[in-house]
């Protein structure tokens, strides 16, 4: 595990970054299938923030971790609503937790 101020080494980086990129695509597909009227803007904003963090020339593990936590918390908050129940059993929530456990 790295501290919050270091950049992952080249051999550690692809192991979870590739999966995070795939996870973002999965989440965006799931959000596209959410019922009309669901308030998804906060989650979409958090996903966009995560994408921007990953595009940064100096990606820091702490930034990624913080963004993943924000995405997961946003999804969990949204699943408490009737409109958000479509994501309640989403494998994406569990996958974010697994990735965070690796960091």
Residue pairs with C-beta under 8 A, 6 or more apart in sequence:
1 61
1 103
2 8
2 12
2 61
2 103
3 61
3 62
4 60
4 61
4 62
4 65
5 60
5 62
6 60
6 61
7 58
7 59
7 60
7 61
8 17
8 59
8 61
13 59
15 102
16 99
16 102
16 103
17 54
17 59
17 64
19 95
19 99
20 50
20 54
20 64
20 68
20 99
21 54
23 92
23 95
23 96
23 99
24 47
24 50
24 51
24 54
26 91
26 92
26 95
27 43
27 47
27 71
27 75
27 90
27 92
28 47
30 86
30 87
30 90
30 92
31 40
31 43
31 44
31 47
31 87
33 86
34 40
34 83
34 84
34 86
34 87
35 83
35 86
37 83
38 78
38 81
38 83
38 84
38 86
39 78
39 81
39 83
40 78
42 74
42 77
42 78
43 71
43 74
43 75
43 78
46 67
46 70
46 71
46 74
47 71
49 67
49 70
50 64
50 67
50 68
50 70
50 71
53 59
53 63
53 64
53 67
54 64
56 63
61 103
64 103
65 100
65 103
68 96
68 99
68 100
69 100
71 96
72 93
72 96
72 97
72 100
75 84
75 87
75 90
75 92
75 93
75 96
76 93
78 84
78 87
79 85
79 87
79 88
79 93
87 93
